């Protein structure tokens, strides 16, 4: 009987040590995700205010849903919302079309053919086509 108590206590001790030292990362990230979601809903903290601002400004769509970023507590800077909004107003296009135009401009600026995704540099070597 004392062996069962000893091994039960040993297992509980190992579980407690693993929990304390963060070996259960999934639980910790789940907690962090929930806290970030609560902060974003309450308007506290700035973990994902950029995505919240973009969402409230209407810069989201069925094809480009940023609510996932908000729910996950994503801390990246978000969209280049001023440029996208400017393209929307200038060309009178939807959010998705404005994002496409922006990406095509960036590709062209970096010497990449927006239609094919292939480099436009004559010295570039590609394989397969």
N, CA, C and O atoms as a Tinker XYZ file with bonds, in Angstrom:
   516  protein
     1  N      0.819000   -1.193000    0.000000    73     2
     2  CA     0.000000    0.000000    0.000000    64     1     3
     3  C      0.863000    1.257000    0.000000    63     2     4     5
     4  O      0.532000    2.243000   -0.659000    81     3
     5  N      1.969000    1.221000    0.738000    73     3     6
     6  CA     2.830000    2.406000    0.812000    64     5     7
     7  C      3.511000    2.682000   -0.530000    63     6     8     9
     8  O      3.844000    3.829000   -0.830000    81     7
     9  N      3.720000    1.630000   -1.346000    73     7    10
    10  CA     4.295000    1.835000   -2.679000    64     9    11
    11  C      3.362000    2.661000   -3.561000    63    10    12    13
    12  O      3.822000    3.527000   -4.305000    81    11
    13  N      2.059000    2.402000   -3.484000    73    11    14
    14  CA     1.092000    3.171000   -4.275000    64    13    15
    15  C      1.100000    4.642000   -3.866000    63    14    16    17
    16  O      1.049000    5.536000   -4.712000    81    15
    17  N      1.163000    4.873000   -2.583000    73    15    18
    18  CA     1.193000    6.255000   -2.088000    64    17    19
    19  C      2.473000    6.937000   -2.547000    63    18    20    21
    20  O      2.439000    8.085000   -2.989000    81    19
    21  N      3.600000    6.240000   -2.447000    73    19    22
    22  CA     4.878000    6.816000   -2.867000    64    21    23
    23  C      4.850000    7.171000   -4.350000    63    22    24    25
    24  O      5.197000    8.291000   -4.725000    81    23
    25  N      4.436000    6.216000   -5.205000    73    23    26
    26  CA     4.435000    6.465000   -6.645000    64    25    27
    27  C      3.385000    7.507000   -7.047000    63    26    28    29
    28  O      3.610000    8.285000   -7.975000    81    27
    29  N      2.258000    7.527000   -6.364000    73    27    30
    30  CA     1.250000    8.559000   -6.617000    64    29    31
    31  C      1.789000    9.939000   -6.286000    63    30    32    33
    32  O      1.599000   10.891000   -7.043000    81    31
    33  N      2.469000   10.037000   -5.138000    73    31    34
    34  CA     3.068000   11.313000   -4.748000    64    33    35
    35  C      4.181000   11.708000   -5.724000    63    34    36    37
    36  O      4.316000   12.884000   -6.063000    81    35
    37  N      4.972000   10.744000   -6.173000    73    35    38
    38  CA     6.052000   11.029000   -7.125000    64    37    39
    39  C      5.480000   11.541000   -8.448000    63    38    40    41
    40  O      6.008000   12.495000   -9.019000    81    39
    41  N      4.417000   10.920000   -8.934000    73    39    42
    42  CA     3.794000   11.368000  -10.194000    64    41    43
    43  C      3.219000   12.769000  -10.059000    63    42    44    45
    44  O      3.376000   13.593000  -10.960000    81    43
    45  N      2.557000   13.047000   -8.945000    73    43    46
    46  CA     2.004000   14.387000   -8.725000    64    45    47
    47  C      3.110000   15.430000   -8.640000    63    46    48    49
    48  O      2.948000   16.550000   -9.125000    81    47
    49  N      4.223000   15.073000   -8.031000    73    47    50
    50  CA     5.356000   15.996000   -7.934000    64    49    51
    51  C      5.918000   16.298000   -9.316000    63    50    52    53
    52  O      6.211000   17.453000   -9.627000    81    51
    53  N      6.070000   15.273000  -10.143000    73    51    54
    54  CA     6.580000   15.475000  -11.506000    64    53    55
    55  C      5.629000   16.360000  -12.303000    63    54    56    57
    56  O      6.076000   17.260000  -13.014000    81    55
    57  N      4.328000   16.118000  -12.197000    73    55    58
    58  CA     3.348000   16.956000  -12.895000    64    57    59
    59  C      3.424000   18.406000  -12.422000    63    58    60    61
    60  O      3.344000   19.329000  -13.232000    81    59
    61  N      3.576000   18.604000  -11.123000    73    59    62
    62  CA     3.663000   19.968000  -10.589000    64    61    63
    63  C      4.916000   20.672000  -11.089000    63    62    64    65
    64  O      4.860000   21.850000  -11.442000    81    63
    65  N      6.037000   19.975000  -11.126000    73    63    66
    66  CA     7.286000   20.571000  -11.613000    64    65    67
    67  C      7.163000   20.918000  -13.094000    63    66    68    69
    68  O      7.584000   21.994000  -13.518000    81    67
    69  N      6.589000   20.015000  -13.876000    73    67    70
    70  CA     6.396000   20.292000  -15.309000    64    69    71
    71  C      5.511000   21.509000  -15.516000    63    70    72    73
    72  O      5.788000   22.338000  -16.383000    81    71
    73  N      4.461000   21.624000  -14.737000    73    71    74
    74  CA     3.552000   22.759000  -14.875000    64    73    75
    75  C      4.247000   24.059000  -14.478000    63    74    76    77
    76  O      4.114000   25.075000  -15.160000    81    75
    77  N      4.985000   24.020000  -13.376000    73    75    78
    78  CA     5.657000   25.230000  -12.887000    64    77    79
    79  C      6.699000   25.715000  -13.881000    63    78    80    81
    80  O      6.799000   26.918000  -14.119000    81    79
    81  N      7.466000   24.829000  -14.459000    73    79    82
    82  CA     8.531000   25.224000  -15.378000    64    81    83
    83  C      8.050000   25.368000  -16.819000    63    82    84    85
    84  O      8.866000   25.563000  -17.720000    81    83
    85  N      6.767000   25.279000  -17.048000    73    83    86
    86  CA     6.210000   25.574000  -18.359000    64    85    87
    87  C      6.419000   24.505000  -19.404000    63    86    88    89
    88  O      6.491000   24.815000  -20.593000    81    87
    89  N      6.517000   23.271000  -19.000000    73    87    90
    90  CA     6.692000   22.216000  -19.987000    64    89    91
    91  C      5.385000   21.909000  -20.708000    63    90    92    93
    92  O      5.370000   21.218000  -21.726000    81    91
    93  N      4.299000   22.428000  -20.169000    73    91    94
    94  CA     3.012000   22.289000  -20.837000    64    93    95
    95  C      2.721000   23.592000  -21.566000    63    94    96    97
    96  O      1.845000   24.354000  -21.158000    81    95
    97  N      3.449000   23.847000  -22.637000    73    95    98
    98  CA     3.338000   25.103000  -23.381000    64    97    99
    99  C      1.950000   25.313000  -23.960000    63    98   100   101
   100  O      1.489000   26.451000  -24.051000    81    99
   101  N      1.284000   24.256000  -24.349000    73    99   102
   102  CA    -0.045000   24.403000  -24.930000    64   101   103
   103  C     -0.999000   25.097000  -23.981000    63   102   104   105
   104  O     -1.781000   25.953000  -24.393000    81   103
   105  N     -0.937000   24.738000  -22.732000    73   103   106
   106  CA    -1.818000   25.357000  -21.739000    64   105   107
   107  C     -1.461000   26.821000  -21.561000    63   106   108   109
   108  O     -2.344000   27.671000  -21.447000    81   107
   109  N     -0.177000   27.117000  -21.536000    73   107   110
   110  CA     0.247000   28.498000  -21.347000    64   109   111
   111  C     -0.180000   29.354000  -22.538000    63   110   112   113
   112  O     -0.658000   30.473000  -22.353000    81   111
   113  N     -0.012000   28.842000  -23.755000    73   111   114
   114  CA    -0.385000   29.634000  -24.916000    64   113   115
   115  C     -1.902000   29.795000  -24.996000    63   114   116   117
   116  O     -2.391000   30.821000  -25.467000    81   115
   117  N     -2.644000   28.796000  -24.542000    73   115   118
   118  CA    -4.095000   28.910000  -24.507000    64   117   119
   119  C     -4.504000   30.010000  -23.541000    63   118   120   121
   120  O     -5.398000   30.803000  -23.836000    81   119
   121  N     -3.851000   30.057000  -22.391000    73   119   122
   122  CA    -4.134000   31.108000  -21.420000    64   121   123
   123  C     -3.768000   32.474000  -21.988000    63   122   124   125
   124  O     -4.525000   33.432000  -21.830000    81   123
   125  N     -2.619000   32.574000  -22.647000    73   123   126
   126  CA    -2.205000   33.846000  -23.240000    64   125   127
   127  C     -3.187000   34.280000  -24.318000    63   126   128   129
   128  O     -3.483000   35.468000  -24.447000    81   127
   129  N     -3.692000   33.329000  -25.092000    73   127   130
   130  CA    -4.658000   33.642000  -26.136000    64   129   131
   131  C     -5.947000   34.192000  -25.529000    63   130   132   133
   132  O     -6.510000   35.169000  -26.023000    81   131
   133  N     -6.406000   33.556000  -24.454000    73   131   134
   134  CA    -7.635000   34.020000  -23.804000    64   133   135
   135  C     -7.448000   35.405000  -23.199000    63   134   136   137
   136  O     -8.333000   36.254000  -23.300000    81   135
   137  N     -6.301000   35.633000  -22.571000    73   135   138
   138  CA    -6.039000   36.954000  -21.996000    64   137   139
   139  C     -5.972000   38.023000  -23.073000    63   138   140   141
   140  O     -6.497000   39.121000  -22.889000    81   139
   141  N     -5.334000   37.718000  -24.194000    73   139   142
   142  CA    -5.250000   38.687000  -25.293000    64   141   143
   143  C     -6.636000   38.983000  -25.848000    63   142   144   145
   144  O     -6.942000   40.129000  -26.177000    81   143
   145  N     -7.468000   37.965000  -25.952000    73   143   146
   146  CA    -8.831000   38.172000  -26.452000    64   145   147
   147  C     -9.619000   39.059000  -25.493000    63   146   148   149
   148  O    -10.342000   39.957000  -25.924000    81   147
   149  N     -9.476000   38.804000  -24.182000    73   147   150
   150  CA   -10.179000   39.633000  -23.202000    64   149   151
   151  C     -9.683000   41.072000  -23.240000    63   150   152   153
   152  O    -10.476000   42.010000  -23.152000    81   151
   153  N     -8.356000   41.248000  -23.372000    73   151   154
   154  CA    -7.801000   42.606000  -23.460000    64   153   155
   155  C     -8.322000   43.322000  -24.693000    63   154   156   157
   156  O     -8.648000   44.508000  -24.634000    81   155
   157  N     -8.402000   42.612000  -25.805000    73   155   158
   158  CA    -8.851000   43.261000  -27.036000    64   157   159
   159  C    -10.328000   43.617000  -26.957000    63   158   160   161
   160  O    -10.739000   44.668000  -27.448000    81   159
   161  N    -11.130000   42.752000  -26.343000    73   159   162
   162  CA   -12.554000   43.043000  -26.220000    64   161   163
   163  C    -12.800000   44.194000  -25.258000    63   162   164   165
   164  O    -13.739000   44.971000  -25.432000    81   163
   165  N    -11.949000   44.301000  -24.238000    73   163   166
   166  CA   -12.116000   45.372000  -23.261000    64   165   167
   167  C    -11.443000   46.656000  -23.710000    63   166   168   169
   168  O    -11.644000   47.707000  -23.103000    81   167
   169  N    -10.647000   46.580000  -24.766000    73   167   170
   170  CA    -9.940000   47.767000  -25.242000    64   169   171
   171  C     -8.708000   48.075000  -24.418000    63   170   172   173
   172  O     -8.209000   49.200000  -24.451000    81   171
   173  N     -8.206000   47.097000  -23.678000    73   171   174
   174  CA    -7.021000   47.298000  -22.843000    64   173   175
   175  C     -5.787000   46.789000  -23.556000    63   174   176   177
   176  O     -5.876000   45.877000  -24.379000    81   175
   177  N     -4.656000   47.358000  -23.256000    73   175   178
   178  CA    -3.398000   46.891000  -23.820000    64   177   179
   179  C     -3.307000   47.211000  -25.291000    63   178   180   181
   180  O     -4.282000   47.641000  -25.906000    81   179
   181  N     -2.128000   46.999000  -25.855000    73   179   182
   182  CA    -1.951000   47.306000  -27.270000    64   181   183
   183  C     -1.418000   46.115000  -28.032000    63   182   184   185
   184  O     -0.736000   46.274000  -29.044000    81   183
   185  N     -1.727000   44.908000  -27.547000    73   183   186
   186  CA    -1.189000   43.706000  -28.180000    64   185   187
   187  C     -1.625000   43.597000  -29.630000    63   186   188   189
   188  O     -0.840000   43.187000  -30.485000    81   187
   189  N     -2.860000   43.958000  -29.914000    73   187   190
   190  CA    -3.311000   43.825000  -31.293000    64   189   191
   191  C     -4.203000   44.989000  -31.684000    63   190   192   193
   192  O     -5.150000   44.806000  -32.449000    81   191
   193  N     -3.923000   46.173000  -31.180000    73   191   194
   194  CA    -4.736000   47.339000  -31.516000    64   193   195
   195  C     -4.686000   47.654000  -32.996000    63   194   196   197
   196  O     -5.659000   48.169000  -33.546000    81   195
   197  N     -3.580000   47.359000  -33.651000    73   195   198
   198  CA    -3.478000   47.637000  -35.078000    64   197   199
   199  C     -4.509000   46.831000  -35.857000    63   198   200   201
   200  O     -5.184000   47.370000  -36.735000    81   199
   201  N     -4.635000   45.553000  -35.543000    73   199   202
   202  CA    -5.636000   44.731000  -36.211000    64   201   203
   203  C     -7.047000   45.174000  -35.833000    63   202   204   205
   204  O     -7.950000   45.153000  -36.669000    81   203
   205  N     -7.240000   45.576000  -34.567000    73   203   206
   206  CA    -8.556000   46.063000  -34.156000    64   205   207
   207  C     -8.935000   47.325000  -34.915000    63   206   208   209
   208  O    -10.064000   47.455000  -35.389000    81   207
   209  N     -7.997000   48.250000  -35.029000    73   207   210
   210  CA    -8.267000   49.485000  -35.780000    64   209   211
   211  C     -8.611000   49.160000  -37.231000    63   210   212   213
   212  O     -9.555000   49.717000  -37.790000    81   211
   213  N     -7.846000   48.263000  -37.835000    73   211   214
   214  CA    -8.115000   47.884000  -39.223000    64   213   215
   215  C     -9.491000   47.236000  -39.355000    63   214   216   217
   216  O    -10.219000   47.502000  -40.312000    81   215
   217  N     -9.842000   46.390000  -38.398000    73   215   218
   218  CA   -11.144000   45.718000  -38.435000    64   217   219
   219  C    -12.281000   46.730000  -38.306000    63   218   220   221
   220  O    -13.253000   46.687000  -39.060000    81   219
   221  N    -12.147000   47.637000  -37.344000    73   219   222
   222  CA   -13.196000   48.642000  -37.145000    64   221   223
   223  C    -13.271000   49.626000  -38.307000    63   222   224   225
   224  O    -14.314000   50.239000  -38.533000    81   223
   225  N    -12.173000   49.784000  -39.044000    73   223   226
   226  CA   -12.171000   50.671000  -40.212000    64   225   227
   227  C    -12.721000   49.971000  -41.454000    63   226   228   229
   228  O    -12.789000   50.570000  -42.527000    81   227
   229  N    -13.113000   48.699000  -41.309000    73   227   230
   230  CA   -13.688000   47.970000  -42.433000    64   229   231
   231  C    -12.664000   47.300000  -43.319000    63   230   232   233
   232  O    -12.990000   46.871000  -44.426000    81   231
   233  N    -11.419000   47.199000  -42.851000    73   231   234
   234  CA   -10.364000   46.585000  -43.659000    64   233   235
   235  C    -10.269000   45.096000  -43.345000    63   234   236   237
   236  O     -9.256000   44.610000  -42.842000    81   235
   237  N    -11.328000   44.401000  -43.650000    73   235   238
   238  CA   -11.397000   42.959000  -43.478000    64   237   239
   239  C    -12.454000   42.455000  -44.455000    63   238   240   241
   240  O    -13.366000   43.193000  -44.830000    81   239
   241  N    -12.327000   41.216000  -44.856000    73   239   242
   242  CA   -13.312000   40.654000  -45.780000    64   241   243
   243  C    -13.401000   39.154000  -45.548000    63   242   244   245
   244  O    -12.681000   38.594000  -44.721000    81   243
   245  N    -14.287000   38.521000  -46.282000    73   243   246
   246  CA   -14.419000   37.074000  -46.179000    64   245   247
   247  C    -13.143000   36.385000  -46.674000    63   246   248   249
   248  O    -12.771000   35.327000  -46.166000    81   247
   249  N    -12.477000   36.982000  -47.659000    73   247   250
   250  CA   -11.239000   36.415000  -48.193000    64   249   251
   251  C    -10.033000   36.723000  -47.326000    63   250   252   253
   252  O     -9.054000   35.977000  -47.340000    81   251
   253  N    -10.088000   37.804000  -46.576000    73   251   254
   254  CA    -8.961000   38.236000  -45.743000    64   253   255
   255  C     -9.521000   38.617000  -44.382000    63   254   256   257
   256  O     -9.705000   39.795000  -44.078000    81   255
   257  N     -9.788000   37.605000  -43.571000    73   255   258
   258  CA   -10.463000   37.783000  -42.290000    64   257   259
   259  C     -9.430000   37.989000  -41.188000    63   258   260   261
   260  O     -8.714000   37.056000  -40.826000    81   259
   261  N     -9.349000   39.202000  -40.654000    73   259   262
   262  CA    -8.346000   39.486000  -39.627000    64   261   263
   263  C     -8.867000   39.230000  -38.220000    63   262   264   265
   264  O     -8.146000   39.465000  -37.250000    81   263
   265  N    -10.108000   38.753000  -38.084000    73   263   266
   266  CA   -10.601000   38.433000  -36.744000    64   265   267
   267  C     -9.801000   37.284000  -36.137000    63   266   268   269
   268  O     -9.695000   37.179000  -34.915000    81   267
   269  N     -9.247000   36.435000  -36.973000    73   267   270
   270  CA    -8.398000   35.349000  -36.475000    64   269   271
   271  C     -7.159000   35.939000  -35.803000    63   270   272   273
   272  O     -6.740000   35.470000  -34.745000    81   271
   273  N     -6.573000   36.971000  -36.421000    73   271   274
   274  CA    -5.411000   37.626000  -35.833000    64   273   275
   275  C     -5.773000   38.265000  -34.495000    63   274   276   277
   276  O     -4.996000   38.211000  -33.542000    81   275
   277  N     -6.945000   38.864000  -34.434000    73   275   278
   278  CA    -7.389000   39.510000  -33.199000    64   277   279
   279  C     -7.606000   38.462000  -32.121000    63   278   280   281
   280  O     -7.156000   38.635000  -30.989000    81   279
   281  N     -8.289000   37.377000  -32.459000    73   279   282
   282  CA    -8.570000   36.321000  -31.487000    64   281   283
   283  C     -7.303000   35.653000  -30.986000    63   282   284   285
   284  O     -7.234000   35.248000  -29.825000    81   283
   285  N     -6.291000   35.531000  -31.854000    73   283   286
   286  CA    -5.039000   34.889000  -31.463000    64   285   287
   287  C     -4.108000   35.823000  -30.710000    63   286   288   289
   288  O     -3.052000   35.395000  -30.242000    81   287
   289  N     -4.479000   37.094000  -30.584000    73   287   290
   290  CA    -3.619000   38.046000  -29.885000    64   289   291
   291  C     -2.374000   38.376000  -30.683000    63   290   292   293
   292  O     -1.313000   38.622000  -30.111000    81   291
   293  N     -2.497000   38.383000  -31.990000    73   291   294
   294  CA    -1.366000   38.646000  -32.881000    64   293   295
   295  C     -0.785000   40.028000  -32.603000    63   294   296   297
   296  O     -1.521000   41.014000  -32.572000    81   295
   297  N      0.525000   40.108000  -32.400000    73   295   298
   298  CA     1.168000   41.378000  -32.046000    64   297   299
   299  C      1.879000   42.035000  -33.216000    63   298   300   301
   300  O      2.571000   43.036000  -33.030000    81   299
   301  N      1.725000   41.495000  -34.413000    73   299   302
   302  CA     2.363000   42.122000  -35.574000    64   301   303
   303  C      1.701000   43.466000  -35.865000    63   302   304   305
   304  O      0.592000   43.724000  -35.396000    81   303
   305  N      2.371000   44.322000  -36.635000    73   303   306
   306  CA     1.815000   45.655000  -36.869000    64   305   307
   307  C      0.520000   45.683000  -37.664000    63   306   308   309
   308  O     -0.191000   46.687000  -37.608000    81   307
   309  N      0.188000   44.662000  -38.379000    73   307   310
   310  CA    -1.063000   44.651000  -39.129000    64   309   311
   311  C     -0.882000   45.100000  -40.562000    63   310   312   313
   312  O      0.215000   45.026000  -41.114000    81   311
   313  N     -1.957000   45.564000  -41.157000    73   311   314
   314  CA    -1.955000   45.973000  -42.559000    64   313   315
   315  C     -1.313000   47.342000  -42.710000    63   314   316   317
   316  O     -1.167000   48.085000  -41.740000    81   315
   317  N     -0.936000   47.660000  -43.927000    73   315   318
   318  CA    -0.549000   49.034000  -44.247000    64   317   319
   319  C     -1.848000   49.736000  -44.622000    63   318   320   321
   320  O     -2.123000   49.999000  -45.793000    81   319
   321  N     -2.635000   50.031000  -43.596000    73   319   322
   322  CA    -4.016000   50.451000  -43.809000    64   321   323
   323  C     -4.143000   51.768000  -44.552000    63   322   324   325
   324  O     -5.077000   51.940000  -45.335000    81   323
   325  N     -3.230000   52.703000  -44.330000    73   323   326
   326  CA    -3.323000   53.988000  -45.032000    64   325   327
   327  C     -3.171000   53.804000  -46.539000    63   326   328   329
   328  O     -3.908000   54.398000  -47.325000    81   327
   329  N     -2.207000   52.973000  -46.932000    73   327   330
   330  CA    -1.989000   52.735000  -48.361000    64   329   331
   331  C     -3.174000   51.997000  -48.987000    63   330   332   333
   332  O     -3.617000   52.341000  -50.083000    81   331
   333  N     -3.682000   50.986000  -48.291000    73   331   334
   334  CA    -4.820000   50.224000  -48.815000    64   333   335
   335  C     -6.046000   51.125000  -48.930000    63   334   336   337
   336  O     -6.760000   51.087000  -49.931000    81   335
   337  N     -6.285000   51.930000  -47.904000    73   335   338
   338  CA    -7.433000   52.840000  -47.941000    64   337   339
   339  C     -7.287000   53.850000  -49.079000    63   338   340   341
   340  O     -8.266000   54.175000  -49.751000    81   339
   341  N     -6.066000   54.347000  -49.293000    73   339   342
   342  CA    -5.817000   55.279000  -50.391000    64   341   343
   343  C     -6.097000   54.660000  -51.751000    63   342   344   345
   344  O     -6.675000   55.307000  -52.624000    81   343
   345  N     -5.692000   53.413000  -51.932000    73   343   346
   346  CA    -5.956000   52.708000  -53.195000    64   345   347
   347  C     -7.457000   52.511000  -53.381000    63   346   348   349
   348  O     -7.975000   52.654000  -54.488000    81   347
   349  N     -8.156000   52.180000  -52.288000    73   347   350
   350  CA    -9.604000   51.988000  -52.374000    64   349   351
   351  C    -10.290000   53.267000  -52.846000    63   350   352   353
   352  O    -11.190000   53.226000  -53.685000    81   351
   353  N     -9.857000   54.402000  -52.299000    73   351   354
   354  CA   -10.473000   55.680000  -52.675000    64   353   355
   355  C    -10.056000   56.111000  -54.082000    63   354   356   357
   356  O    -10.880000   56.590000  -54.860000    81   355
   357  N     -8.778000   55.939000  -54.400000    73   355   358
   358  CA    -8.254000   56.380000  -55.694000    64   357   359
   359  C     -8.872000   55.610000  -56.857000    63   358   360   361
   360  O     -9.239000   56.201000  -57.873000    81   359
   361  N     -8.987000   54.295000  -56.705000    73   359   362
   362  CA    -9.474000   53.449000  -57.801000    64   361   363
   363  C    -10.939000   53.044000  -57.633000    63   362   364   365
   364  O    -11.504000   52.379000  -58.501000    81   363
   365  N    -11.552000   53.445000  -56.517000    73   363   366
   366  CA   -12.943000   53.089000  -56.226000    64   365   367
   367  C    -13.143000   51.572000  -56.334000    63   366   368   369
   368  O    -13.984000   51.089000  -57.092000    81   367
   369  N    -12.332000   50.830000  -55.541000    73   367   370
   370  CA   -12.377000   49.368000  -55.563000    64   369   371
   371  C    -12.643000   48.843000  -54.157000    63   370   372   373
   372  O    -12.592000   49.588000  -53.178000    81   371
   373  N    -12.926000   47.555000  -54.078000    73   371   374
   374  CA   -13.170000   46.907000  -52.792000    64   373   375
   375  C    -11.857000   46.710000  -52.041000    63   374   376   377
   376  O    -10.772000   46.923000  -52.580000    81   375
   377  N    -11.985000   46.302000  -50.798000    73   375   378
   378  CA   -10.816000   46.046000  -49.960000    64   377   379
   379  C     -9.922000   44.967000  -50.570000    63   378   380   381
   380  O     -8.703000   45.129000  -50.623000    81   379
   381  N    -10.521000   43.870000  -51.028000    73   379   382
   382  CA    -9.732000   42.777000  -51.612000    64   381   383
   383  C     -8.989000   43.220000  -52.868000    63   382   384   385
   384  O     -7.822000   42.877000  -53.057000    81   383
   385  N     -9.662000   43.977000  -53.719000    73   383   386
   386  CA    -9.025000   44.460000  -54.953000    64   385   387
   387  C     -7.899000   45.440000  -54.614000    63   386   388   389
   388  O     -6.856000   45.429000  -55.268000    81   387
   389  N     -8.098000   46.284000  -53.602000    73   387   390
   390  CA    -7.055000   47.231000  -53.195000    64   389   391
   391  C     -5.830000   46.488000  -52.659000    63   390   392   393
   392  O     -4.698000   46.891000  -52.926000    81   391
   393  N     -6.048000   45.418000  -51.912000    73   391   394
   394  CA    -4.917000   44.609000  -51.430000    64   393   395
   395  C     -4.166000   43.989000  -52.596000    63   394   396   397
   396  O     -2.935000   43.948000  -52.596000    81   395
   397  N     -4.910000   43.503000  -53.597000    73   395   398
   398  CA    -4.293000   42.912000  -54.784000    64   397   399
   399  C     -3.450000   43.948000  -55.525000    63   398   400   401
   400  O     -2.320000   43.662000  -55.919000    81   399
   401  N     -3.994000   45.145000  -55.713000    73   399   402
   402  CA    -3.252000   46.210000  -56.397000    64   401   403
   403  C     -1.982000   46.541000  -55.623000    63   402   404   405
   404  O     -0.920000   46.718000  -56.218000    81   403
   405  N     -2.088000   46.625000  -54.302000    73   403   406
   406  CA    -0.911000   46.934000  -53.473000    64   405   407
   407  C      0.156000   45.852000  -53.624000    63   406   408   409
   408  O      1.335000   46.164000  -53.789000    81   407
   409  N     -0.249000   44.588000  -53.568000    73   407   410
   410  CA     0.712000   43.491000  -53.697000    64   409   411
   411  C      1.355000   43.483000  -55.078000    63   410   412   413
   412  O      2.553000   43.227000  -55.199000    81   411
   413  N      0.577000   43.757000  -56.114000    73   411   414
   414  CA     1.137000   43.803000  -57.465000    64   413   415
   415  C      2.147000   44.938000  -57.600000    63   414   416   417
   416  O      3.173000   44.782000  -58.262000    81   415
   417  N      1.863000   46.067000  -56.982000    73   415   418
   418  CA     2.817000   47.183000  -57.002000    64   417   419
   419  C      4.111000   46.809000  -56.289000    63   418   420   421
   420  O      5.204000   47.105000  -56.773000    81   419
   421  N      3.981000   46.156000  -55.138000    73   419   422
   422  CA     5.176000   45.731000  -54.400000    64   421   423
   423  C      5.998000   44.731000  -55.201000    63   422   424   425
   424  O      7.227000   44.803000  -55.222000    81   423
   425  N      5.322000   43.807000  -55.853000    73   423   426
   426  CA     6.032000   42.821000  -56.665000    64   425   427
   427  C      6.766000   43.504000  -57.813000    63   426   428   429
   428  O      7.930000   43.204000  -58.078000    81   427
   429  N      6.084000   44.420000  -58.491000    73   427   430
   430  CA     6.700000   45.121000  -59.615000    64   429   431
   431  C      7.886000   45.959000  -59.142000    63   430   432   433
   432  O      8.909000   46.036000  -59.823000    81   431
   433  N      7.746000   46.583000  -57.980000    73   431   434
   434  CA     8.832000   47.382000  -57.403000    64   433   435
   435  C     10.061000   46.511000  -57.107000    63   434   436   437
   436  O     11.197000   46.980000  -57.183000    81   435
   437  N      9.821000   45.253000  -56.774000    73   435   438
   438  CA    10.906000   44.318000  -56.467000    64   437   439
   439  C     11.304000   43.470000  -57.671000    63   438   440   441
   440  O     11.904000   42.408000  -57.508000    81   439
   441  N     10.972000   43.934000  -58.885000    73   439   442
   442  CA    11.317000   43.251000  -60.134000    64   441   443
   443  C     10.780000   41.826000  -60.212000    63   442   444   445
   444  O     11.477000   40.898000  -60.623000    81   443
   445  N      9.525000   41.681000  -59.805000    73   443   446
   446  CA     8.838000   40.396000  -59.933000    64   445   447
   447  C      7.597000   40.641000  -60.777000    63   446   448   449
   448  O      6.840000   41.577000  -60.521000    81   447
   449  N      7.391000   39.801000  -61.781000    73   447   450
   450  CA     6.224000   39.938000  -62.646000    64   449   451
   451  C      4.965000   39.624000  -61.841000    63   450   452   453
   452  O      4.804000   38.497000  -61.372000    81   451
   453  N      4.062000   40.607000  -61.670000    73   451   454
   454  CA     2.861000   40.370000  -60.866000    64   453   455
   455  C      1.943000   39.292000  -61.436000    63   454   456   457
   456  O      1.212000   38.646000  -60.685000    81   455
   457  N      1.970000   39.091000  -62.732000    73   455   458
   458  CA     1.081000   38.102000  -63.351000    64   457   459
   459  C      1.566000   36.673000  -63.138000    63   458   460   461
   460  O      0.757000   35.760000  -62.972000    81   459
   461  N      2.887000   36.474000  -63.141000    73   459   462
   462  CA     3.420000   35.111000  -63.058000    64   461   463
   463  C      4.166000   34.821000  -61.767000    63   462   464   465
   464  O      4.326000   33.661000  -61.388000    81   463
   465  N      4.624000   35.868000  -61.088000    73   463   466
   466  CA     5.430000   35.667000  -59.891000    64   465   467
   467  C      6.877000   35.334000  -60.191000    63   466   468   469
   468  O      7.638000   34.990000  -59.286000    81   467
   469  N      7.265000   35.433000  -61.458000    73   467   470
   470  CA     8.636000   35.129000  -61.874000    64   469   471
   471  C      9.476000   36.401000  -61.835000    63   470   472   473
   472  O      8.957000   37.492000  -62.071000    81   471
   473  N     10.776000   36.269000  -61.539000    73   471   474
   474  CA    11.646000   37.449000  -61.534000    64   473   475
   475  C     11.781000   38.042000  -62.934000    63   474   476   477
   476  O     11.847000   37.313000  -63.923000    81   475
   477  N     11.821000   39.373000  -63.007000    73   475   478
   478  CA    11.960000   40.051000  -64.301000    64   477   479
   479  C     13.421000   40.356000  -64.620000    63   478   480   481
   480  O     13.721000   40.867000  -65.699000    81   479
   481  N     14.311000   40.057000  -63.721000    73   479   482
   482  CA    15.737000   40.271000  -63.933000    64   481   483
   483  C     16.216000   39.336000  -65.042000    63   482   484   485
   484  O     16.034000   38.123000  -64.936000    81   483
   485  N     16.826000   39.872000  -66.108000    73   483   486
   486  CA    17.268000   39.001000  -67.208000    64   485   487
   487  C     18.368000   38.028000  -66.784000    63   486   488   489
   488  O     18.592000   37.020000  -67.455000    81   487
   489  N     19.045000   38.314000  -65.695000    73   487   490
   490  CA    20.111000   37.418000  -65.228000    64   489   491
   491  C     19.585000   36.317000  -64.308000    63   490   492   493
   492  O     20.336000   35.425000  -63.914000    81   491
   493  N     18.315000   36.376000  -63.970000    73   491   494
   494  CA    17.745000   35.386000  -63.055000    64   493   495
   495  C     17.691000   34.019000  -63.719000    63   494   496   497
   496  O     17.377000   33.897000  -64.903000    81   495
   497  N     17.998000   33.006000  -62.944000    73   495   498
   498  CA    17.950000   31.630000  -63.428000    64   497   499
   499  C     16.829000   30.918000  -62.690000    63   498   500   501
   500  O     16.792000   30.908000  -61.460000    81   499
   501  N     15.916000   30.322000  -63.446000    73   499   502
   502  CA    14.831000   29.554000  -62.838000    64   501   503
   503  C     14.838000   28.153000  -63.414000    63   502   504   505
   504  O     15.328000   27.931000  -64.521000    81   503
   505  N     14.305000   27.227000  -62.678000    73   503   506
   506  CA    14.272000   25.837000  -63.103000    64   505   507
   507  C     12.832000   25.385000  -63.236000    63   506   508   509
   508  O     11.979000   25.784000  -62.443000    81   507
   509  N     12.558000   24.574000  -64.209000    73   507   510
   510  CA    11.239000   23.966000  -64.330000    64   509   511
   511  C     10.422000   24.459000  -65.502000    63   510   512   513
   512  O      9.689000   23.663000  -66.089000    81   511
   513  N     10.502000   25.719000  -65.877000    73   511   514
   514  CA     9.662000   26.223000  -66.974000    64   513   515
   515  C     10.496000   26.769000  -68.068000    63   514   516
   516  O      9.964000   27.237000  -69.075000    81   515
